[in-house]
Amino acid sequence: QVQLVESGGGLVQAGGSLRLSCAASGSSFSLNAMDWYRQAPGKQREWVATVANSGRTYYADSAKGRFTIARDNAKNTMSLQMNSLKPEDTAVYYCHLSRSDYWGQGTQVTVTS
């Protein structure tokens, strides 16, 4: 059993930064890749970034150059540093254990113009 809890969302002006965190419980964390997804109002949930258990990272085009995903296996945590935020980044952001049905509850990110 895995539980994922996100934190760090909030309201920020365009051009600003936010750092999201995901705390994971359970023994699967260090063995699995972890993802961030987001869902904007009226849109489908979309993939944002992945960090493999090796630390290798992958990004959606929308996140490249602005977002940085990282993990700390010793602390069972994952983060998403988001810089140069745009209004179109407004969404609920979800932490996800790759290739599983385990999702966090989501954290709201709102970027104002």
C-alpha positions in Angstrom: 0.0 0.0 0.0 1.3 3.4 -1.0 0.0 6.8 0.1 1.0 10.0 -1.7 0.5 13.5 -0.2 1.2 16.6 -2.2 1.9 20.1 -0.7 3.2 23.4 -1.9 0.5 24.7 -4.2 -0.8 28.2 -4.1 -1.4 31.5 -5.9 1.4 33.2 -7.7 1.8 35.9 -10.4 3.0 35.0 -13.8 6.8 34.8 -13.9 6.9 33.6 -10.3 7.9 30.3 -8.8 6.5 27.5 -6.7 7.9 24.3 -5.4 5.6 21.3 -5.0 6.4 18.4 -2.8 5.1 14.8 -2.6 5.6 12.7 0.5 5.2 8.9 -0.1 4.7 6.1 2.4 5.3 2.5 1.6 8.2 0.4 0.5 7.7 0.8 -3.3 8.9 4.4 -3.5 12.6 3.8 -4.2 11.9 1.0 -6.6 9.6 3.0 -8.9 9.6 6.0 -11.1 7.5 8.8 -10.0 5.4 11.3 -12.0 3.8 14.7 -11.8 0.6 15.2 -13.7 -1.8 18.1 -13.8 -5.4 18.8 -14.7 -6.7 22.1 -15.7 -10.5 22.9 -15.5 -12.4 21.3 -18.3 -9.3 19.5 -19.6 -7.9 16.0 -19.4 -5.2 15.1 -16.9 -1.8 15.5 -18.6 1.7 14.3 -17.8 4.2 16.9 -16.7 7.4 15.1 -15.7 8.9 11.8 -14.5 11.9 11.0 -12.4 13.2 7.4 -12.6 14.4 5.5 -9.5 17.9 6.2 -10.9 17.2 10.0 -10.9 17.0 10.3 -14.6 14.3 12.8 -15.5 11.9 13.3 -18.4 9.7 16.4 -19.1 6.7 17.3 -21.2 7.5 20.0 -23.7 5.4 22.4 -21.7 7.7 21.9 -18.7 11.1 21.8 -20.3 13.4 24.5 -19.3 11.0 25.8 -16.6 10.3 22.9 -14.3 12.7 20.6 -12.4 11.6 17.3 -11.0 13.7 15.6 -8.3 13.5 12.8 -5.7 15.1 11.9 -2.4 14.8 8.2 -1.9 16.2 8.4 1.7 13.2 10.7 2.6 10.6 9.1 0.3 9.9 12.5 -1.2 9.7 14.0 -4.6 9.5 17.6 -5.7 8.7 19.8 -8.6 10.3 23.2 -8.8 8.3 25.4 -11.2 9.8 28.6 -12.4 8.7 31.2 -14.9 5.1 30.2 -14.3 2.4 31.1 -16.8 -1.4 31.4 -16.4 -1.7 28.3 -18.6 0.1 26.3 -15.8 -2.9 26.8 -13.6 -4.2 23.3 -12.7 -4.4 20.8 -9.9 -1.1 19.0 -9.7 -0.9 15.3 -8.8 1.8 13.0 -7.6 1.7 9.6 -9.1 3.6 6.3 -8.6 4.5 5.3 -12.2 2.6 2.3 -13.7 0.3 2.1 -10.7 -3.1 3.3 -9.5 -1.6 5.3 -6.7 -2.3 9.0 -6.9 -2.1 11.8 -4.4 -5.1 14.0 -3.6 -3.7 16.9 -5.7 -2.6 20.4 -4.9 -4.0 23.6 -6.6 -1.6 25.9 -8.5 -3.1 29.1 -9.7 -1.1 31.6 -11.8 -2.5 35.0 -12.4 -1.6 37.3 -15.2 
